[in-house]
Amino acid sequence: MLLNEPIKIFFWDDDKDLIESISRYLILKGHFVTSTTDITEALELLAKEPLPYDVILLDIFDSEGNRAGIRLLEEISSRDTTVKVVMLSAASQIDDAVSSLNLGAYGFLRKTQSGPAEILNMIELAAQAGRAERLHKQEMTRMRGLQQHLFPVKAPKFPGFSITAQQRPAGEVTGDFYEFIEFPPNELGIFLGDVMGHGVAAAFVTGITYAILSGMKETATPDAEFLVGLHRRLSSLLNSAGNGTYIAACYCILNCKERTMRYCILGSTPPIFVYRHATGRCLAVRENVELFIHPELPFSVDFLAYLELARGDIIVLCTDGVGPFDEDITAATQLIKQIVIENHQESVEAIAGKIVDSEFNGYDDKTVVVIKAS
């Protein structure tokens, strides 16, 4: 932010003389100030959506000694973290300052020790921080939009099966990805990948990996050699991203004529969940090789198992964000089994939605593919 760019400021304090003097100084410095000594009016002005201010100055105490400013701070912080709040007080203790900062205040100033210049300096720093955060969020929103346009909008129609995929990123962008590869007339490939890490770095690797994967679709084959070729093309990318970067993946081939699915799991991915309509039981199948897509490891793999699928059977593929499988695989596995069993008569979209919406794990990307034989 340029220092001569006007800052939109809201100021509430029960001291009329202080408001007038500080507001006059800020206006003379070229900024816009909305101020009030009335807490009811402050509540009304701060109820606007979106908040039309860059920085908010709040007194901690109202005229009756209540911590009204703290209540306002809590409400503002829950709505918009890019609007920075600076707390002011003459009689507050150190606990008030700590509480304010813990609740999301950008800064805390004592009225008796802070003149107009010190207050303006804090406002400028707060405005810079808020606008930088706002710009970052806008860029991440654009990046998420671009990323979402990469992935299939919906699964292709495949005879004898209903299929869906759903995602919920932990942040603005995701390190998970999926793709469907058609092998006419009888087979459909499903690829589910999870790049190590979170945030922009994982999203960057995800975008390039998905682009390479999509570019291989025309020459892809319904066998494990496809993974070997993908590994070969990704090696240079993963080398440049650092030795710690790897991709866990699941590659499945559905056959509508034989009504089977063969699959291969690479790396630390969750089990494949198989609901059997005939028995009402849901099994967690975990047959995987201790390899993942990494440029420094030898890579040779084959499909490990075949599943025969009857009418009403359900397959669930997911990334580890659905549950912390590395921390509590039993609890995470039981959660998914329970959801599938209790909702087996629902659509694949409903089942996937319930899994993605589960609050078992809120700090990782979640991607789920649900397949039901019809």
C-alpha positions as CSV (number, residue, x, y, z in Angstrom):
1,M,0.0,0.0,0.0
2,L,1.3,3.5,-0.8
3,L,1.4,5.7,2.3
4,N,-0.5,8.4,0.5
5,E,-3.4,6.1,-0.4
6,P,-6.4,7.0,1.8
7,I,-7.3,4.5,4.5
8,K,-11.0,4.0,5.5
9,I,-11.1,4.0,9.3
10,F,-13.9,3.4,11.8
11,F,-13.4,4.7,15.3
12,W,-15.5,4.0,18.4
13,D,-14.7,5.4,21.8
14,D,-16.7,6.8,24.6
15,D,-14.4,9.8,24.9
16,K,-15.8,12.5,22.6
17,D,-12.8,14.8,22.9
18,L,-10.4,12.0,22.0
19,I,-12.5,11.0,19.0
20,E,-12.6,14.5,17.7
21,S,-8.9,15.2,18.1
22,I,-7.7,11.9,16.6
23,S,-10.3,12.0,13.8
24,R,-9.3,15.6,12.9
25,Y,-5.6,14.5,12.8
26,L,-6.4,11.5,10.6
27,I,-8.5,13.5,8.2
28,L,-5.8,16.1,7.9
29,K,-3.5,13.3,6.9
30,G,-5.8,12.4,4.0
31,H,-7.7,9.5,5.4
32,F,-11.5,8.8,5.7
33,V,-12.9,8.5,9.2
34,T,-16.3,7.4,10.4
35,S,-16.6,7.8,14.2
36,T,-19.1,7.5,17.0
37,T,-19.3,7.5,20.8
38,D,-22.6,5.6,20.8
39,I,-22.2,1.8,21.1
40,T,-25.6,1.1,19.5
41,E,-24.7,3.2,16.5
42,A,-21.3,1.4,16.3
43,L,-23.1,-1.9,16.2
44,E,-25.3,-0.7,13.4
45,L,-22.4,0.7,11.4
46,L,-20.3,-2.5,11.9
47,A,-23.2,-4.7,10.8
48,K,-22.7,-3.8,7.2
49,E,-21.7,-6.5,4.8
50,P,-19.0,-6.4,3.6
51,L,-17.3,-4.2,6.2
52,P,-16.6,-0.9,4.4
53,Y,-13.4,-0.1,6.4
54,D,-9.7,-0.9,6.2
55,V,-9.0,-0.4,9.9
56,I,-11.2,-0.3,13.0
57,L,-10.2,1.5,16.2
58,L,-12.0,0.3,19.3
59,D,-12.0,1.4,22.9
60,I,-12.1,-1.7,25.2
61,F,-14.5,-0.2,27.7
62,D,-17.7,1.7,27.3
63,S,-18.9,4.5,29.6
64,E,-20.3,1.9,32.1
65,G,-17.1,0.0,32.4
66,N,-18.3,-3.0,30.2
67,R,-15.8,-4.5,27.8
68,A,-18.0,-3.6,24.8
69,G,-14.9,-3.3,22.5
70,I,-13.9,-6.9,23.2
71,R,-17.4,-8.0,22.1
72,L,-17.2,-6.0,18.9
73,L,-13.7,-7.4,18.2
74,E,-15.0,-11.0,18.5
75,E,-17.8,-10.3,16.1
76,I,-15.6,-8.5,13.5
77,S,-12.9,-11.2,13.7
78,S,-15.4,-13.9,13.0
79,R,-16.6,-12.2,9.9
80,D,-13.5,-10.7,8.1
81,T,-9.9,-11.2,9.2
82,T,-8.7,-8.8,6.5
83,V,-10.3,-5.8,8.3
84,K,-7.7,-5.1,11.0
85,V,-8.7,-4.0,14.5
86,V,-6.6,-1.8,16.8
87,M,-7.7,-1.7,20.4
88,L,-7.3,1.4,22.6
89,S,-7.7,1.8,26.3
90,A,-6.6,4.1,29.2
91,A,-7.4,1.9,32.1
92,S,-6.8,-1.6,30.8
93,Q,-4.5,-4.2,32.3
94,I,-2.0,-6.4,30.5
95,D,-4.6,-9.1,30.4
96,D,-6.8,-6.9,28.2
97,A,-4.0,-6.5,25.7
98,V,-3.3,-10.3,25.7
99,S,-7.0,-11.1,25.3
100,S,-7.4,-8.6,22.5
101,L,-4.5,-10.1,20.5
102,N,-5.7,-13.6,21.1
103,L,-9.1,-12.7,19.7
104,G,-7.5,-11.3,16.5
105,A,-6.7,-7.7,17.2
106,Y,-3.8,-6.4,15.0
107,G,-2.5,-4.2,17.8
108,F,-3.1,-2.6,21.2
109,L,-2.3,1.0,22.3
110,R,-2.6,2.7,25.6
111,K,-4.3,6.1,25.2
112,T,-2.0,7.7,27.8
113,Q,1.1,6.7,26.0
114,S,0.0,7.0,22.4
115,G,-0.4,10.3,20.6
116,P,-2.0,10.9,17.1
117,A,1.3,10.1,15.3
118,E,1.7,6.7,17.1
119,I,-1.9,5.9,16.4
120,L,-1.6,6.8,12.7
121,N,1.6,4.6,12.4
122,M,-0.3,1.6,13.9
123,I,-3.2,2.3,11.5
124,E,-0.9,2.4,8.5
125,L,0.8,-0.9,9.5
126,A,-2.6,-2.5,10.1
127,A,-3.9,-1.3,6.7
128,Q,-0.9,-2.7,4.9
129,A,-1.3,-6.0,6.6
130,G,-5.1,-6.2,5.8
131,R,-4.7,-5.2,2.1
132,A,-1.8,-7.7,1.7
133,E,-4.0,-10.4,3.2
134,R,-7.0,-9.4,1.0
135,L,-4.8,-9.5,-2.1
136,H,-3.5,-13.0,-1.2
137,K,-7.0,-14.3,-0.7
138,Q,-8.1,-12.9,-4.0
139,E,-5.2,-14.5,-5.8
140,M,-5.9,-17.8,-4.0
141,T,-9.5,-17.6,-5.0
142,R,-8.5,-17.1,-8.6
143,M,-6.1,-20.0,-8.3
144,R,-8.8,-22.2,-6.9
145,G,-11.1,-21.3,-9.7
146,L,-8.5,-22.2,-12.3
147,Q,-7.7,-25.5,-10.5
148,Q,-11.4,-26.5,-10.3
149,H,-11.7,-26.0,-14.0
150,L,-8.9,-28.6,-14.5
151,F,-10.8,-31.5,-12.9
152,P,-13.7,-33.3,-14.5
153,V,-17.0,-31.6,-13.8
154,K,-18.7,-35.0,-13.5
155,A,-17.8,-38.6,-14.0
156,P,-18.6,-40.1,-17.5
157,K,-21.6,-42.3,-17.9
158,F,-20.6,-45.9,-17.7
159,P,-22.9,-48.9,-18.3
160,G,-23.9,-50.7,-15.1
161,F,-22.4,-48.2,-12.7
162,S,-23.1,-44.9,-11.0
163,I,-20.0,-42.9,-10.3
164,T,-19.3,-39.5,-8.7
165,A,-16.3,-37.6,-7.3
166,Q,-16.3,-34.8,-4.7
167,Q,-13.6,-32.6,-3.2
168,R,-13.2,-30.3,-0.2
169,P,-9.9,-28.5,0.0
170,A,-8.5,-27.8,3.4
171,G,-7.7,-24.3,2.2
172,E,-8.2,-22.3,-1.0
173,V,-6.5,-24.9,-3.2
174,T,-6.0,-28.6,-3.0
175,G,-3.2,-31.1,-3.4
176,D,-5.6,-33.9,-4.5
177,F,-6.7,-34.6,-8.0
178,Y,-8.6,-37.2,-10.0
179,E,-9.2,-38.2,-13.6
180,F,-11.4,-40.6,-15.6
181,I,-9.9,-42.4,-18.6
182,E,-12.3,-44.2,-21.0
183,F,-11.2,-47.4,-22.7
184,P,-14.1,-48.2,-25.0
185,P,-16.1,-50.3,-25.2
186,N,-16.0,-52.0,-21.8
187,E,-13.5,-50.3,-19.5
188,L,-13.1,-47.1,-17.5
189,G,-9.9,-46.0,-15.7
190,I,-10.1,-44.0,-12.5
191,F,-7.0,-42.3,-11.2
192,L,-7.0,-40.6,-7.7
193,G,-3.8,-38.8,-6.6
194,D,-2.6,-37.0,-3.5
195,V,0.4,-34.8,-3.6
196,M,2.4,-34.6,-0.4
197,G,1.8,-31.3,1.6
198,H,-0.7,-28.6,1.4
199,G,-1.2,-25.1,0.1
200,V,0.4,-23.4,-3.0
201,A,3.4,-25.8,-3.3
202,A,1.2,-28.9,-3.4
203,A,-1.4,-27.2,-5.7
204,F,1.4,-26.3,-8.1
205,V,2.6,-29.9,-8.3
206,T,-1.0,-31.1,-8.6
207,G,-1.7,-28.8,-11.5
208,I,1.4,-29.9,-13.5
209,T,0.8,-33.6,-12.6
210,Y,-2.8,-33.4,-13.7
211,A,-1.8,-31.7,-17.0
212,I,0.7,-34.5,-17.7
213,L,-1.9,-37.1,-16.7
214,S,-4.5,-35.5,-19.0
215,G,-2.0,-35.3,-21.8
216,M,-1.4,-39.1,-21.6
217,K,-5.1,-40.0,-21.9
218,E,-5.1,-40.5,-25.6
219,T,-2.3,-43.1,-25.4
220,A,-3.1,-44.5,-22.0
221,T,-3.6,-48.3,-21.6
222,P,-5.7,-50.1,-19.0
223,D,-2.8,-51.7,-17.3
224,A,-0.1,-50.8,-14.8
225,E,2.3,-49.7,-17.5
226,F,0.3,-46.4,-17.5
227,L,1.7,-45.7,-14.0
228,V,5.2,-46.5,-15.1
229,G,4.9,-44.0,-18.0
230,L,3.4,-41.4,-15.7
231,H,6.3,-41.9,-13.2
232,R,8.8,-41.4,-16.0
233,R,7.3,-38.1,-17.1
234,L,7.0,-36.8,-13.6
235,S,10.5,-37.6,-12.5
236,S,12.1,-34.3,-13.7
237,L,9.2,-32.4,-12.2
238,L,9.5,-34.0,-8.8
239,N,13.3,-33.6,-8.8
240,S,12.9,-29.9,-9.3
241,A,10.3,-29.7,-6.6
242,G,12.6,-31.3,-4.0
243,N,13.5,-34.8,-2.9
244,G,10.7,-34.8,-0.3
245,T,8.0,-34.5,-2.9
246,Y,6.0,-37.6,-3.7
247,I,2.5,-38.6,-4.9
248,A,0.4,-41.3,-3.4
249,A,-2.1,-42.7,-6.0
250,C,-4.8,-45.2,-6.6
251,Y,-5.5,-46.5,-10.2
252,C,-8.5,-48.6,-10.9
253,I,-10.0,-50.2,-14.0
254,L,-13.7,-50.9,-14.1
255,N,-15.0,-53.5,-16.6
256,C,-18.7,-53.2,-17.3
257,K,-18.9,-56.5,-19.3
258,E,-17.2,-58.6,-16.6
259,R,-18.5,-56.4,-13.8
260,T,-15.1,-56.3,-12.1
261,M,-12.6,-53.8,-10.9
262,R,-8.9,-54.3,-10.8
263,Y,-6.8,-51.8,-8.9
264,C,-3.4,-50.8,-7.7
265,I,-2.6,-48.6,-4.6
266,L,0.7,-46.8,-4.5
267,G,2.1,-45.3,-1.3
268,S,0.4,-44.3,1.9
269,T,-3.2,-44.1,0.7
270,P,-6.3,-45.2,2.6
271,P,-7.9,-48.6,2.0
272,I,-10.4,-49.2,-0.8
273,F,-13.8,-49.6,0.9
274,V,-16.1,-52.3,-0.5
275,Y,-19.7,-52.6,0.5
276,R,-21.3,-55.9,-0.3
277,H,-25.1,-55.6,-0.8
278,A,-25.6,-59.3,-0.3
279,T,-24.2,-59.3,3.2
280,G,-24.7,-55.7,4.3
281,R,-21.0,-55.6,5.3
282,C,-18.4,-53.0,4.3
283,L,-14.8,-54.2,4.1
284,A,-11.6,-52.2,4.0
285,V,-9.2,-53.7,1.4
286,R,-5.6,-52.6,1.9
287,E,-3.3,-54.3,-0.5
288,N,-0.6,-51.9,-1.6
289,V,3.0,-51.8,-2.6
290,E,5.4,-49.7,-0.6
291,L,6.2,-47.5,-3.6
292,F,5.0,-44.1,-4.4
293,I,5.6,-41.9,-7.5
294,H,9.1,-40.6,-6.7
295,P,12.0,-40.0,-9.1
296,E,14.7,-41.6,-6.9
297,L,13.1,-45.0,-6.5
298,P,12.9,-47.9,-8.9
299,F,9.5,-48.2,-10.2
300,S,7.8,-51.4,-11.3
301,V,4.2,-52.3,-10.4
302,D,1.3,-54.4,-11.4
303,F,-2.4,-54.6,-10.5
304,L,-2.7,-56.4,-7.2
305,A,-6.3,-57.6,-7.0
306,Y,-9.6,-58.0,-8.8
307,L,-13.0,-57.4,-7.3
308,E,-16.2,-58.9,-8.6
309,L,-19.1,-56.5,-8.3
310,A,-22.7,-57.5,-7.9
311,R,-25.8,-55.3,-8.1
312,G,-25.9,-52.8,-5.1
313,D,-22.2,-53.2,-4.3
314,I,-20.4,-49.9,-3.5
315,I,-16.7,-48.9,-3.9
316,V,-15.2,-45.9,-2.1
317,L,-11.9,-44.5,-3.0
318,C,-10.6,-41.6,-1.0
319,T,-7.5,-39.6,0.0
320,D,-6.1,-39.6,3.5
321,G,-7.7,-36.2,4.3
322,V,-11.1,-37.9,4.8
323,G,-9.6,-39.3,8.1
324,P,-6.2,-39.2,9.7
325,F,-5.4,-42.8,8.6
326,D,-1.7,-42.4,9.6
327,E,-2.8,-41.4,13.2
328,D,-5.9,-43.4,13.9
329,I,-6.6,-45.8,11.0
330,T,-9.2,-47.8,13.0
331,A,-11.4,-44.8,13.8
332,A,-11.1,-43.4,10.3
333,T,-11.9,-46.7,8.7
334,Q,-14.9,-47.3,11.0
335,L,-16.3,-43.8,10.2
336,I,-16.3,-44.5,6.5
337,K,-17.7,-48.0,6.9
338,Q,-20.5,-46.6,9.1
339,I,-21.4,-43.9,6.6
340,V,-21.5,-46.3,3.7
341,I,-23.6,-48.9,5.5
342,E,-26.1,-46.4,6.8
343,N,-26.5,-44.7,3.4
344,H,-26.1,-47.6,1.0
345,Q,-29.5,-47.0,-0.5
346,E,-28.7,-43.4,-1.2
347,S,-27.3,-42.1,-4.5
348,V,-23.5,-42.0,-5.0
349,E,-23.6,-38.2,-4.7
350,A,-25.3,-38.4,-1.3
351,I,-22.8,-41.0,0.0
352,A,-19.8,-39.0,-1.2
353,G,-21.3,-35.8,0.3
354,K,-21.7,-37.4,3.7
355,I,-18.1,-38.7,3.7
356,V,-16.6,-35.3,2.5
357,D,-18.8,-33.4,5.0
358,S,-17.7,-35.6,8.0
359,E,-15.9,-33.5,10.6
360,F,-13.5,-36.3,11.5
361,N,-10.5,-34.5,9.9
362,G,-10.6,-30.8,9.1
363,Y,-7.0,-30.0,8.4
364,D,-6.3,-31.9,5.1
365,D,-7.7,-32.0,1.6
366,K,-10.6,-34.4,1.1
367,T,-11.4,-36.2,-2.2
368,V,-13.8,-39.1,-2.5
369,V,-14.8,-41.2,-5.5
370,V,-17.9,-43.4,-5.0
371,I,-18.9,-46.2,-7.4
372,K,-22.2,-48.2,-7.2
373,A,-23.0,-51.2,-9.3
374,S,-26.5,-51.1,-10.7
